[in-house]
């Protein structure tokens, strides 16, 4: 049995962490049943790499969404990209790397880098990390989490740009994704593949919680990306408890 350690949901968004939502979507696409454990502040000591998501699989803790997916290809014989050509696999991997290593920081900018948005999102973080603690006690810890995220943005390099420059960088990613998706139901054609799980997890975390920023406004203007998000939700999360083992 698989135990998935993940971030909590927010309204209709299954997880407020992009890589967590990516991995949970992939597990559902792969039809792998799992137990779901919501990680709170004290649980991070279990994480083998100090971050979420991670899983307990056959008594072993495994971290990082990409490495977990690759492991299941070997242990369970599951390859959601089996129908792709080598060129298509390369395109898929390149887009996934773009989303995870660049586009992700646009979500961080939206939530943590813009002060008025952070003032709203801070309470979400506080409730997620310290669900049993009153907000007046947990919010200072959430404030430190926000500082850590902004420090990571600075170290990555994205945080050294202005808000306008960050928007320009991230919107170029969304244009590339939108142009490639075009009028296809899924990124690689008629059937969802790993790229769809990645795109869904990350795009969803721009759409919820909804903030008014140039990045989000641009994404909302790319109707095919928004429709892809809704399509994936209907395919894999219409019954939110499906595939979660009890």
Protein Blocks (a to p, Z undefined) as FASTA:
>chain_A
ZZddddddehjbfbfcfklmmmmmmmmmnopacddddddfklmmmpmnopacdddeehia
cehjklmmmmmmmmnopafklmpcfklmmmmmmmmmmmmmmmmmmmmmmmmmpmklmmmm
mmmmmmmmmmmbcfklmmmmmmmmmmmmmmmmmmnommmpcfklmmmmmmmmmmmmmmmn
mmafbfnljbccfklmmmmmmmmmmmpccdddfklmmmmmmmmlmmmmmmmmmmmmmpmm
goiaZZ
